[in-house]
Amino acid sequence: MNRIILHADVNSAFLSWSAVQMLKEGAEIDLRTVPSAVGGDEAARKGIILAKSIPAKRLGVQTGEPLWQARKKCPELIIIPGDYALYTRMSNAFMDMVRDFSPLCQQYSVDECFIDYTGMEKAFGPAPAAADRLRRRIRDELGFTVSIGIAHTKVLAKMAGELKKPDAVTTLWPEELPQKLWPLPVRELFMVGRATERRLHALNIHTIGDLAQADADMLCRHLGKNGFTLWQYANGLDRDPVVPSETIPLKSYSQSVTLPRDLRTEDQLLPVLSRLSTALSYRMRRGGACCSVVSLYLKDPALQVTGHQKKLPRPSDVTGELYQALRTLFFQTYTGGPVRAMGIGFSDLCPVDGVSLSLFDDRSMQKKIAIDAAGDRIRSRYGGKALCPASALRSPDFSHLARYEPDSGRPRTFCPF
């Protein structure tokens, strides 16, 4: 039996959720109908577009671009700040409604999910009709719109939803691939980034159809295993299952901060690093994970990025250990020039219950673990600002540095910086 997979994606999620809330509070303008965006704080130099309305998109505004650049394209652009507590509530309401539709639901990000509809047609009717009922219910009861893609694989379901937005249901069955998918530029295929696009162009592969009809062995020679994976995706081949999940699965944790002014000395920058590492290790422990790789990057005023990463001797979630590893990376990366932004990451994750202390670990390590646990309880109850490294108090404009939230019941998976 061919699988039937649905992919539901909230249209302009952050912008839509903010617009819905503002309308409930009496706003006269629906931000979704005018050029508007969720953006950063220009005063703190966090002027990046996080989400945009469709009218703003038509004027060329792009997610991730600097706010000043977006304003040049659209001087009348309305900018509102992000509200991550609201987004969490909206995301939970969205997922609860989808799970009413089917228990076989895998949350893929804060605003999208996969649904396995295989074998449910006898009970609920054809997939397109059922998906349309779900789309209308979300719009009527929650106030925002979603696009739903339907296919036999997760990748094609996700791509189907991208074909028509907003507030639409689109199919991408095997017989529809030559007409709907193959004429698209190869960069539109899931997992094809800029570097891969350039390599495919060098092989005279410019559309998804070119990729589907290419020789799989040739792709493997030039792109390795990724070449065969992309060939499968282009031909609608993918057996990745829908795995029901209650939380968003993470492959890594990251946190960054754009500084309120350029910093130039180690005495100024190391407290920022301490604050970031404390916040991120707290988030990772809440997610029940340890990491084996730490990474750090620094961005200068010209937006040039340099960074390094380091493999740890063993997986760890201990703040002190992680900070010392990041401190080593800092001295490998920092050249003495002005720094505009700093970011860190923890990757190569494993469950914390799968890591045991060595027989040779001393009491100091056990004390560090106990201190982290006590600090986490304080932060979960009173918020991140209730407890911080003393060194962070030496940081300029302390309130603008990376923050972390009181316990909301799930790991935070997005960063406002």
C-alpha positions in Angstrom: 0.0 0.0 0.0 1.4 3.5 -0.9 1.7 5.8 2.1 -0.3 9.0 2.2 1.6 11.7 4.0 0.4 15.2 4.8 2.6 18.2 5.7 0.9 21.2 7.4 2.8 24.5 7.6 1.6 27.7 9.2 1.7 30.6 6.7 4.1 33.3 7.9 3.8 31.8 11.4 5.3 34.5 13.7 3.7 37.4 11.7 0.3 35.6 11.5 0.3 34.7 15.2 1.1 38.3 16.2 -1.6 39.6 13.9 -4.2 37.3 15.3 -3.4 38.3 18.9 -3.4 42.0 18.0 -6.8 41.7 16.3 -8.1 40.0 19.5 -6.8 43.0 21.5 -8.7 45.5 19.2 -6.3 46.4 16.5 -7.9 48.0 13.4 -5.3 46.7 10.9 -4.6 43.1 10.1 -0.9 43.0 9.7 -1.2 40.2 7.2 -2.9 42.5 4.7 -0.2 45.3 4.7 3.6 45.3 4.3 4.7 44.2 7.8 7.3 42.0 9.5 8.4 40.7 12.8 11.9 42.1 13.3 14.7 42.7 15.7 15.6 45.6 17.8 17.3 48.3 15.7 18.6 50.1 18.8 20.4 47.0 19.9 21.5 46.3 16.3 19.4 43.2 16.1 17.6 44.5 13.0 16.8 41.2 11.2 13.5 40.2 9.5 12.2 37.1 11.3 8.9 36.8 9.4 7.1 38.9 6.8 3.6 39.4 5.4 2.7 38.4 1.8 2.4 42.1 0.8 6.0 42.7 2.2 7.2 39.6 0.3 5.8 41.0 -2.9 7.9 44.1 -2.4 11.0 42.1 -2.1 11.4 41.8 1.7 13.1 38.6 2.7 13.4 36.6 5.9 16.8 37.0 7.5 17.8 40.2 5.8 18.9 43.3 7.8 16.1 45.6 8.7 17.7 48.6 7.1 17.8 46.7 3.8 14.2 45.8 4.1 13.3 49.4 4.8 15.0 50.5 1.6 12.8 48.2 -0.4 9.7 49.1 1.6 9.9 52.4 3.5 6.3 52.0 4.9 7.1 48.6 6.4 5.5 48.1 9.8 7.9 46.3 12.2 6.7 44.6 15.4 8.8 42.8 18.0 8.7 39.0 18.5 6.6 37.5 21.3 8.0 34.1 21.9 5.6 33.2 24.8 2.7 33.9 22.4 4.3 31.8 19.6 4.7 28.9 22.0 1.0 29.0 22.9 -0.1 29.3 19.3 2.2 26.5 18.3 0.7 24.2 21.0 -2.8 25.1 19.9 -1.9 24.3 16.3 -0.4 20.9 17.2 -3.3 20.0 19.5 -5.8 20.6 16.6 -3.7 18.5 14.2 -3.5 15.6 16.8 -7.3 15.7 17.0 -7.2 15.0 13.3 -4.6 12.1 13.5 -2.5 10.7 16.4 0.3 9.8 13.8 1.7 13.3 13.9 5.4 14.3 13.9 6.2 17.9 14.8 9.0 19.1 12.5 9.4 22.6 13.8 7.5 25.2 15.8 5.1 25.8 12.9 5.0 22.6 10.8 4.3 18.9 11.1 3.9 15.7 9.2 0.8 13.5 9.4 0.6 9.8 8.3 -2.9 9.4 6.7 -2.3 5.9 5.4 -5.3 3.7 5.8 -7.6 6.4 7.1 -9.5 7.1 3.9 -12.2 4.6 4.7 -12.9 6.4 7.9 -12.4 10.0 7.0 -12.6 10.2 3.2 -10.0 11.1 0.6 -6.9 12.8 1.8 -7.5 16.1 -0.1 -11.0 16.5 1.3 -9.8 15.6 4.9 -6.9 18.0 4.6 -9.2 20.8 3.4 -11.4 20.2 6.5 -8.4 20.5 8.7 -7.3 23.7 6.9 -10.7 25.3 7.3 -11.0 24.3 11.0 -7.6 25.9 11.8 -8.5 29.1 10.0 -12.0 29.3 11.6 -11.1 28.4 15.1 -7.5 29.6 15.6 -7.6 32.5 13.2 -4.5 31.8 11.1 -4.0 29.9 7.9 -1.9 26.9 6.9 -0.8 25.3 3.6 -1.1 21.5 3.4 0.8 19.3 1.0 -0.1 15.7 0.2 2.1 13.0 -1.3 3.4 9.5 -0.8 6.6 10.7 0.9 7.5 13.3 3.6 9.8 15.2 1.3 7.3 15.5 -1.5 4.5 16.4 1.0 6.6 19.2 2.3 7.4 20.4 -1.3 3.8 20.1 -2.3 2.8 22.6 0.4 5.3 25.1 -1.0 3.7 25.0 -4.5 0.7 27.0 -3.4 0.4 29.5 -0.6 -1.3 30.7 1.5 -4.3 28.8 2.8 -4.3 25.9 0.3 -4.2 22.2 -0.1 -1.9 20.8 -2.9 -1.1 17.2 -4.0 2.1 15.9 -5.5 1.4 12.3 -6.5 3.9 10.3 -8.6 2.0 11.0 -11.9 2.1 14.7 -11.1 5.9 15.0 -10.7 6.7 15.7 -14.4 4.2 18.6 -14.5 4.5 20.1 -11.0 7.9 19.3 -9.7 10.4 18.6 -12.4 10.3 22.0 -14.2 11.3 23.8 -11.0 14.9 25.0 -10.5 17.0 22.4 -8.7 17.6 24.8 -5.8 13.9 24.3 -4.9 14.5 20.7 -4.0 14.7 19.9 -0.3 18.3 19.8 1.0 19.8 21.6 -2.1 21.7 24.6 -0.8 23.8 27.1 -2.6 27.0 25.1 -2.7 25.2 22.0 -3.9 23.3 24.0 -6.5 26.7 25.3 -7.9 28.0 21.7 -8.1 24.9 20.5 -9.8 25.0 23.4 -12.3 28.6 22.4 -13.1 27.2 19.0 -14.1 24.7 20.7 -16.4 21.8 19.9 -13.9 19.6 23.0 -13.7 16.1 21.6 -12.9 14.7 19.0 -10.6 13.8 17.0 -13.7 17.4 17.1 -14.9 18.4 15.7 -11.5 15.7 13.0 -11.6 16.9 11.8 -15.0 20.6 12.0 -14.2 22.7 8.9 -13.6 22.7 8.0 -9.9 26.2 6.6 -10.0 27.6 9.8 -11.5 25.9 11.8 -8.8 27.4 9.6 -6.2 30.9 10.1 -7.7 30.5 13.9 -7.5 28.4 14.4 -4.4 28.9 11.2 -2.4 26.0 9.7 -0.6 24.2 13.0 -0.7 24.0 12.7 -4.5 22.0 9.5 -4.3 19.7 10.9 -1.7 18.9 13.9 -3.9 18.3 11.6 -6.9 15.8 9.7 -4.8 14.0 12.9 -3.6 13.8 14.1 -7.2 12.2 10.8 -8.2 9.8 10.8 -5.3 11.6 8.0 -3.4 11.8 8.3 0.4 10.8 5.8 3.1 11.5 8.1 6.1 8.6 7.3 8.5 6.4 9.7 10.4 7.4 9.3 14.0 4.9 10.7 16.5 6.6 13.1 18.8 5.5 15.3 21.7 8.5 17.7 21.5 10.6 19.1 18.7 13.6 16.8 18.1 16.8 18.7 18.1 20.1 17.8 16.5 22.0 20.7 18.0 21.6 23.7 20.3 22.8 27.2 19.4 22.7 30.7 20.9 24.0 34.0 19.7 24.0 37.7 20.5 24.5 40.9 18.5 26.3 43.2 20.9 24.9 46.7 21.6 28.3 48.1 20.5 31.5 46.7 19.1 33.8 45.1 21.8 37.5 44.9 21.4 39.1 43.4 24.5 39.2 39.9 26.1 37.9 41.4 29.4 34.8 42.6 27.6 34.2 39.5 25.5 34.8 36.7 27.9 31.9 37.7 30.2 29.6 37.6 27.1 30.9 34.1 26.4 30.2 33.1 30.0 26.7 34.3 29.8 26.0 32.5 26.5 27.5 29.2 27.7 25.5 29.3 30.9 22.3 30.0 29.0 22.8 27.3 26.4 24.0 24.6 28.7 20.8 25.2 30.8 18.7 24.8 27.6 20.5 21.6 26.7 20.1 20.0 30.1 16.3 20.9 30.0 16.3 18.9 26.7 17.8 15.9 28.4 20.9 16.0 26.2 24.7 16.1 26.4 27.0 17.2 23.6 30.3 16.0 22.2 31.1 19.0 20.0 31.2 22.7 20.9 31.6 25.5 18.4 32.1 29.3 18.5 32.0 32.1 15.9 32.8 35.8 16.0 31.4 38.4 13.6 33.2 41.6 12.9 31.6 45.0 11.9 32.0 44.1 8.3 29.8 41.0 9.0 32.8 38.6 8.3 32.5 35.5 10.4 35.4 33.3 11.8 35.0 30.3 14.0 36.2 27.0 15.3 34.8 23.8 16.8 36.2 21.3 19.2 35.5 17.6 20.0 35.2 16.9 23.7 36.9 14.0 25.3 33.5 12.7 26.3 29.9 13.9 26.1 29.1 16.6 28.7 26.3 18.9 29.9 28.3 20.5 32.7 28.5 24.3 32.4 32.0 24.6 33.7 33.4 22.0 31.2 31.6 23.5 28.3 32.7 27.1 29.1 36.3 26.0 29.4 36.2 24.3 26.0 34.5 27.4 24.5 37.1 29.6 26.1 39.9 27.6 24.4 38.1 28.1 21.1 37.8 31.9 21.8 41.5 32.3 22.1 42.0 30.3 18.9 39.5 32.5 17.0 39.9 36.0 18.4 42.5 38.2 16.6 42.1 41.3 18.6 39.8 43.3 16.3 36.3 44.7 17.1 33.6 42.1 17.5 30.0 42.8 16.6 28.3 39.5 17.4 29.2 36.2 19.1 27.5 32.8 18.8 28.1 29.3 20.2 26.7 25.8 19.5 26.5 22.4 21.0 26.2 19.4 18.6 26.7 15.7 18.3 24.1 15.2 21.0 23.3 12.1 23.0 20.7 11.4 25.8 22.0 12.4 29.2 20.9 9.1 30.7 23.2 7.3 28.3 26.4 8.9 29.7 27.9 7.6 32.9 30.6 9.3 35.1 34.0 7.7 34.9 35.3 5.8 37.9 38.1 8.3 38.0 35.9 11.4 38.2 36.7 13.3 41.3 34.4 15.0 43.8 34.8 18.4 42.1 33.0 17.1 39.0 30.1 15.8 41.2 30.0 19.2 42.9 29.7 20.9 39.5 26.9 18.7 38.5 25.1 19.4 41.8 25.6 23.2 41.3 24.2 23.0 37.8 21.1 21.1 39.0 20.5 23.7 41.8 20.9 26.6 39.4 18.5 25.0 36.9 15.8 24.7 39.6 16.2 28.4 40.4 16.0 29.5 36.7 13.1 27.2 36.0 11.1 28.8 38.8 12.2 32.4 38.7 13.6 32.9 35.2 17.0 33.2 33.7 17.8 36.6 35.2 17.5 35.2 38.8 20.9 33.5 38.5 23.8 34.3 36.3 27.7 34.0 36.3 29.2 36.8 38.3 31.6 37.6 35.5 28.6 38.4 33.3 27.9 41.5 35.4 31.1 43.0 33.9 29.5 42.8 30.5 28.4 46.1 28.9 24.6 46.6 28.6 23.9 43.4 30.5 20.2 43.4 29.7 20.8 43.0 26.0 22.8 39.8 26.3 21.4 36.3 25.6 18.4 35.5 27.7 16.7 32.3 28.7 13.1 31.8 29.7 11.4 30.3 32.7 10.3 26.7 32.3 7.5 26.5 29.6 7.3 22.8 29.4 9.5 22.2 26.3 12.9 23.2 25.1 13.2 26.5 23.4 14.1 25.9 19.7 14.5 29.4 18.3 16.7 32.3 19.2 15.5 35.9 18.8 19.0 37.3 17.9 
